[in-house]
Amino acid sequence: MTVGYISKDKLKAYKLFFGTLTSKDRLLIINALRNRVKTVNELQKELRLEQTRVSHNLRRLRNCGFVKVAQQGKYRAYSLNKSTIRPLMDMIDKHMEDFCIRIVSHRNKKEFILKK
């Protein structure tokens, strides 16, 4: 069955994909993994989040293919999916710089003026 021009399954997949990006914790984790592979413990300390929150969000990121996991001894090392998510995040960064940062900056200035 289709809704408009896409199937219901594809629409659900879009919702799952973009929903993964709506979490502040998951965005922090994605950005923390942009430079190097990290363990849950390293992410927990760097982001100052509870271990269970980090693990829960990593599970969603892993299930959706945003991150990959490799066993390193007794630890699991997480990395950003270099073939799809890294280029996507680079495109998102460019788009935000061109369009979104000024909106956020303008709102912050407005809130600052209203608080005075």
Backbone as a chain_set.jsonl record, in Angstrom:
{"seq": "MTVGYISKDKLKAYKLFFGTLTSKDRLLIINALRNRVKTVNELQKELRLEQTRVSHNLRRLRNCGFVKVAQQGKYRAYSLNKSTIRPLMDMIDKHMEDFCIRIVSHRNKKEFILKK", "coords": {"N": [[0.844, -1.188, 0.0], [0.463, 2.256, -0.735], [1.236, 5.611, 0.26], [0.525, 8.594, -0.958], [3.295, 9.07, -2.843], [4.97, 7.119, -1.883], [5.629, 3.941, -0.305], [3.99, 2.571, 2.605], [5.761, 1.243, 4.273], [8.22, 2.367, 3.525], [7.767, 4.983, 4.306], [7.568, 4.604, 7.073], [10.189, 3.801, 7.499], [11.567, 6.165, 6.866], [10.638, 7.751, 8.975], [11.751, 6.362, 11.154], [14.504, 6.65, 10.55], [14.906, 9.534, 10.484], [13.869, 10.087, 12.978], [15.789, 8.973, 14.589], [17.734, 10.892, 14.474], [16.665, 12.927, 15.992], [17.188, 12.921, 18.653], [18.908, 14.41, 21.283], [20.951, 13.171, 22.784], [21.742, 11.094, 21.028], [22.69, 12.592, 18.87], [24.85, 13.842, 20.099], [26.448, 11.598, 20.593], [26.921, 10.656, 17.956], [28.439, 12.811, 16.954], [30.606, 12.713, 18.702], [31.811, 10.406, 17.868], [32.875, 11.036, 15.441], [35.563, 11.595, 15.136], [37.098, 9.456, 16.148], [37.221, 5.938, 17.061], [35.372, 4.731, 19.854], [34.749, 3.498, 23.186], [31.897, 2.482, 25.192], [32.331, 3.368, 27.784], [34.223, 5.438, 27.384], [32.659, 7.211, 25.875], [30.653, 7.743, 27.73], [32.07, 9.105, 29.775], [33.113, 11.309, 28.336], [30.795, 12.597, 27.36], [29.348, 12.92, 29.616], [27.142, 11.345, 30.433], [24.827, 8.922, 31.71], [25.772, 5.478, 31.891], [23.845, 3.606, 31.049], [22.168, 5.186, 29.471], [23.865, 5.896, 27.381], [24.429, 3.334, 26.31], [21.822, 2.485, 25.582], [21.145, 4.381, 23.598], [23.211, 3.904, 21.765], [22.488, 1.368, 20.919], [20.162, 1.901, 19.403], [21.32, 3.523, 17.425], [23.084, 1.67, 16.292], [21.309, -0.348, 15.387], [20.009, 1.048, 13.379], [22.034, 1.431, 11.624], [23.768, 3.577, 11.874], [26.032, 3.556, 13.447], [28.873, 1.371, 13.862], [29.964, -1.633, 15.448], [32.685, -3.177, 17.087], [34.306, -5.917, 18.562], [36.76, -5.506, 20.973], [38.932, -7.056, 22.66], [37.754, -7.31, 25.904], [36.01, -5.271, 25.57], [33.602, -3.298, 23.726], [33.968, -1.564, 20.787], [32.924, 1.391, 19.322], [32.127, 2.888, 16.215], [31.588, 5.477, 13.798], [29.484, 4.994, 10.99], [31.283, 4.99, 8.248], [30.848, 4.944, 5.496], [28.265, 5.863, 4.926], [27.0, 7.505, 6.988], [28.957, 9.334, 7.934], [29.555, 10.954, 5.539], [26.953, 11.952, 5.212], [26.561, 13.421, 7.596], [28.489, 15.388, 7.168], [27.328, 16.711, 4.985], [24.989, 17.605, 6.225], [26.111, 19.331, 8.14], [27.137, 21.332, 6.417], [24.761, 22.255, 5.256], [23.463, 23.228, 7.562], [25.221, 25.298, 8.288], [24.823, 27.011, 6.131], [22.065, 27.59, 6.278], [20.677, 27.107, 8.806], [22.097, 27.847, 11.176], [22.106, 30.634, 11.41], [19.446, 31.141, 12.026], [19.161, 29.913, 14.529], [21.123, 31.377, 15.921], [20.005, 33.928, 15.731], [17.672, 33.581, 17.233], [18.811, 33.05, 19.742], [20.021, 35.516, 20.293], [17.747, 37.117, 20.434], [16.427, 35.954, 22.648], [18.318, 36.549, 24.591], [18.207, 39.328, 24.65], [15.55, 39.684, 25.509], [15.737, 38.665, 28.091], [17.193, 40.527, 29.456]], "CA": [[0.0, 0.0, 0.0], [1.24, 3.483, -0.809], [0.683, 6.874, 0.746], [1.115, 9.548, -1.89], [4.212, 8.447, -3.792], [5.849, 6.133, -1.253], [4.938, 2.873, 0.42], [3.882, 2.781, 4.053], [7.006, 0.775, 4.883], [9.267, 3.367, 3.294], [7.422, 6.115, 5.158], [7.981, 4.217, 8.425], [11.656, 3.801, 7.517], [11.947, 7.587, 6.96], [10.358, 8.186, 10.345], [12.764, 5.743, 12.006], [15.79, 7.284, 10.253], [14.945, 10.92, 10.957], [13.637, 10.042, 14.415], [17.08, 8.677, 15.211], [18.475, 12.157, 14.528], [15.993, 13.94, 16.812], [17.613, 12.789, 20.041], [20.115, 15.16, 21.644], [21.977, 12.207, 23.186], [22.266, 10.398, 19.854], [23.491, 13.555, 18.104], [26.119, 13.989, 20.822], [27.225, 10.377, 20.362], [27.368, 10.687, 16.557], [29.522, 13.784, 16.81], [31.761, 12.24, 19.473], [32.437, 9.322, 17.114], [33.344, 11.509, 14.145], [37.022, 11.648, 15.076], [37.754, 8.17, 16.411], [36.478, 4.841, 17.671], [35.29, 4.886, 21.309], [33.97, 2.529, 23.955], [30.788, 3.06, 25.952], [32.924, 4.06, 28.922], [34.797, 6.691, 26.892], [31.541, 8.099, 25.517], [29.992, 8.124, 28.981], [32.887, 10.126, 30.44], [33.204, 12.495, 27.486], [29.494, 13.256, 27.215], [28.761, 13.044, 30.951], [25.841, 10.69, 30.421], [24.807, 7.634, 32.397], [26.162, 4.358, 31.037], [22.656, 2.996, 30.448], [21.694, 6.083, 28.403], [24.782, 5.751, 26.249], [24.197, 2.007, 25.733], [20.496, 2.477, 24.954], [21.208, 5.165, 22.362], [24.087, 3.197, 20.833], [21.708, 0.264, 20.351], [19.324, 2.475, 18.334], [22.219, 3.937, 16.352], [23.602, 0.455, 15.662], [20.209, -0.993, 14.667], [19.693, 1.843, 12.196], [23.206, 1.486, 10.763], [24.52, 4.821, 12.039], [27.333, 3.2, 14.012], [29.287, -0.026, 13.796], [30.583, -2.07, 16.692], [33.673, -4.243, 16.958], [34.792, -6.399, 19.85], [38.193, -5.292, 21.203], [39.155, -7.672, 23.966], [36.49, -7.403, 26.642], [35.23, -4.059, 25.305], [33.029, -3.068, 22.402], [34.398, -0.268, 20.263], [31.918, 1.925, 18.405], [32.611, 3.848, 15.219], [30.569, 6.008, 12.904], [29.432, 4.346, 9.684], [32.062, 5.884, 7.379], [30.385, 4.965, 4.104], [27.0, 6.594, 4.734], [26.641, 8.506, 7.983], [29.96, 10.405, 7.943], [29.267, 11.927, 4.473], [25.665, 12.582, 5.49], [26.775, 14.434, 8.634], [29.213, 16.487, 6.527], [26.328, 17.467, 4.212], [24.114, 18.271, 7.191], [26.875, 20.461, 8.676], [27.17, 22.382, 5.391], [23.407, 22.806, 5.159], [23.201, 24.016, 8.775], [26.003, 26.527, 8.203], [24.21, 27.87, 5.122], [20.679, 27.959, 6.509], [20.082, 26.951, 10.131], [22.84, 28.491, 12.263], [21.657, 32.033, 11.577], [18.14, 31.122, 12.693], [19.439, 29.626, 15.938], [21.846, 32.535, 16.46], [19.043, 35.03, 15.848], [16.802, 33.265, 18.373], [19.6, 33.212, 20.96], [20.163, 36.958, 20.509], [16.437, 37.593, 20.824], [16.197, 35.493, 24.016], [19.24, 37.271, 25.442], [17.67, 40.69, 24.78], [14.344, 39.602, 26.318], [16.099, 38.362, 29.472], [17.82, 41.713, 30.076]], "C": [[0.881, 1.24, 0.0], [0.47, 4.658, -0.235], [1.323, 7.938, -0.124], [1.999, 8.784, -2.865], [5.124, 7.396, -3.174], [5.03, 5.098, -0.485], [4.895, 3.21, 1.908], [5.169, 2.338, 4.746], [8.129, 1.791, 4.712], [9.018, 4.608, 4.146], [7.814, 5.829, 6.605], [9.5, 4.227, 8.552], [12.189, 5.241, 7.594], [11.777, 8.081, 8.395], [11.388, 7.625, 11.313], [14.124, 6.427, 11.812], [15.867, 8.696, 10.833], [14.668, 11.007, 12.453], [14.911, 9.746, 15.184], [17.885, 9.958, 15.377], [17.823, 13.211, 15.418], [16.402, 13.904, 18.276], [18.913, 13.548, 20.281], [21.251, 14.207, 22.003], [22.584, 11.509, 21.979], [23.082, 11.332, 18.974], [24.844, 13.798, 18.771], [27.02, 12.783, 20.565], [27.767, 10.354, 18.935], [28.554, 11.63, 16.4], [30.77, 13.38, 17.585], [32.516, 11.146, 18.712], [33.001, 9.774, 15.764], [34.862, 11.462, 14.028], [37.712, 10.317, 15.307], [36.782, 7.181, 17.047], [36.511, 5.026, 19.185], [34.466, 3.766, 21.93], [32.815, 3.253, 24.643], [31.335, 3.894, 27.109], [33.521, 5.406, 28.51], [33.7, 7.692, 26.533], [30.846, 8.626, 26.765], [30.762, 9.255, 29.661], [32.922, 11.426, 29.643], [31.911, 13.292, 27.458], [28.782, 13.491, 28.545], [27.314, 12.549, 30.986], [25.951, 9.385, 31.187], [25.112, 6.518, 31.404], [24.954, 3.737, 30.342], [22.091, 3.865, 29.322], [22.557, 5.947, 27.165], [24.507, 4.417, 25.548], [22.867, 1.935, 24.988], [20.53, 3.205, 23.612], [22.123, 4.524, 21.328], [23.352, 2.033, 20.174], [20.839, 0.784, 19.202], [20.189, 2.881, 17.147], [22.766, 2.732, 15.581], [22.508, -0.223, 14.831], [19.848, -0.262, 13.379], [20.902, 2.021, 11.272], [24.016, 2.766, 10.861], [25.919, 4.55, 12.583], [27.581, 1.709, 13.816], [29.978, -0.357, 15.101], [31.547, -3.21, 16.395], [34.148, -4.629, 18.348], [36.3, -6.171, 19.906], [38.507, -5.804, 22.602], [37.827, -7.833, 24.675], [35.58, -6.199, 26.414], [34.654, -4.075, 23.895], [33.432, -1.66, 21.978], [33.407, 0.173, 19.187], [32.557, 2.947, 17.476], [31.441, 4.299, 14.357], [30.626, 5.256, 11.58], [30.06, 5.306, 8.668], [31.514, 5.978, 5.962], [29.11, 5.768, 3.901], [26.798, 7.749, 5.714], [27.658, 9.651, 8.036], [29.715, 11.404, 6.804], [27.944, 12.661, 4.686], [25.82, 13.688, 6.526], [27.542, 15.633, 8.08], [28.255, 17.355, 5.707], [25.392, 18.236, 5.133], [24.82, 19.484, 7.786], [26.898, 21.63, 7.688], [25.815, 23.05, 5.279], [23.104, 23.699, 6.368], [23.959, 25.333, 8.736], [25.359, 27.519, 7.241], [22.829, 28.388, 5.516], [20.233, 28.019, 7.975], [20.785, 27.714, 11.246], [22.361, 29.92, 12.478], [20.296, 32.121, 12.257], [18.331, 30.901, 14.188], [20.136, 30.806, 16.592], [20.912, 33.714, 16.672], [18.126, 34.803, 17.048], [17.549, 33.475, 19.681], [19.778, 34.684, 21.295], [18.853, 37.546, 21.033], [16.138, 37.214, 22.277], [17.079, 36.252, 24.989], [18.711, 38.694, 25.693], [16.436, 40.68, 25.673], [14.645, 39.35, 27.799], [16.687, 39.565, 30.184], [16.838, 42.571, 30.818]], "O": [[1.921, 1.271, 0.657], [-0.761, 4.696, -0.242], [2.53, 8.165, -0.042], [1.513, 7.947, -3.626], [5.971, 6.835, -3.87], [3.897, 5.352, -0.075], [5.671, 4.031, 2.397], [5.617, 2.979, 5.696], [8.895, 2.044, 5.642], [9.963, 5.214, 4.651], [8.334, 6.709, 7.291], [10.038, 4.614, 9.589], [13.156, 5.504, 8.309], [12.656, 8.739, 8.951], [11.852, 8.339, 12.202], [14.809, 6.745, 12.784], [16.788, 9.013, 11.584], [15.176, 11.904, 13.126], [15.088, 10.218, 16.307], [18.645, 10.087, 16.337], [18.383, 14.295, 15.583], [16.001, 14.769, 19.054], [19.897, 13.35, 19.569], [22.388, 14.41, 21.577], [23.802, 11.346, 21.904], [24.075, 10.905, 18.386], [25.861, 13.941, 18.093], [28.221, 12.938, 20.346], [28.945, 10.063, 18.725], [29.557, 11.276, 15.781], [31.884, 13.682, 17.156], [33.722, 10.983, 18.893], [33.551, 8.958, 15.025], [35.391, 11.305, 12.928], [38.776, 10.058, 14.745], [35.693, 7.536, 17.498], [37.532, 5.424, 19.746], [33.604, 3.171, 21.283], [32.767, 4.483, 24.671], [30.851, 4.994, 27.375], [33.345, 6.403, 29.211], [33.804, 8.877, 26.849], [30.495, 9.803, 26.846], [30.168, 10.25, 30.075], [32.779, 12.511, 30.205], [31.93, 14.521, 27.526], [27.754, 14.167, 28.603], [26.408, 13.217, 31.485], [27.034, 8.809, 31.3], [24.758, 6.603, 30.228], [25.034, 3.381, 29.167], [21.589, 3.339, 28.328], [22.054, 5.891, 26.043], [24.368, 4.378, 24.326], [22.796, 1.385, 23.888], [20.01, 2.708, 22.613], [21.841, 4.592, 20.132], [23.573, 1.746, 18.998], [20.791, 0.166, 18.139], [19.837, 2.616, 15.998], [22.893, 2.779, 14.358], [22.757, -0.627, 13.696], [19.431, -0.884, 12.402], [20.8, 2.693, 10.245], [24.871, 3.017, 10.011], [26.876, 5.234, 12.22], [26.661, 0.912, 13.633], [30.512, 0.522, 15.778], [31.273, -4.084, 15.573], [34.364, -3.771, 19.204], [37.032, -6.584, 19.007], [38.368, -5.087, 23.593], [36.887, -8.413, 24.132], [34.5, -6.116, 26.999], [35.148, -4.766, 23.004], [33.254, -0.696, 22.722], [33.096, -0.58, 18.264], [33.398, 3.75, 17.878], [30.442, 3.594, 14.21], [31.71, 4.919, 11.105], [29.45, 6.302, 8.28], [31.702, 6.996, 5.296], [28.889, 6.303, 2.815], [26.459, 8.858, 5.299], [27.271, 10.811, 8.17], [29.667, 12.606, 7.067], [27.829, 13.848, 4.379], [25.272, 14.776, 6.355], [27.28, 16.769, 8.474], [28.352, 18.582, 5.728], [25.041, 19.383, 4.856], [24.214, 20.546, 7.928], [26.701, 22.781, 8.078], [25.726, 24.276, 5.213], [22.557, 24.791, 6.218], [23.415, 26.374, 9.106], [25.348, 28.723, 7.498], [22.454, 29.498, 5.137], [19.474, 28.917, 8.34], [20.127, 28.183, 12.175], [22.226, 30.363, 13.618], [20.026, 33.075, 12.986], [17.744, 31.603, 15.011], [19.777, 31.197, 17.703], [21.014, 34.42, 17.676], [17.838, 35.739, 17.795], [16.987, 34.018, 20.633], [19.694, 35.065, 22.463], [18.849, 38.364, 21.953], [15.657, 38.042, 23.05], [16.646, 36.57, 26.096], [18.767, 39.193, 26.816], [16.278, 41.568, 26.511], [13.884, 39.78, 28.665], [16.676, 39.611, 31.414], [17.218, 43.594, 31.386]]}, "num_chains": 1, "name": "protein.A"}
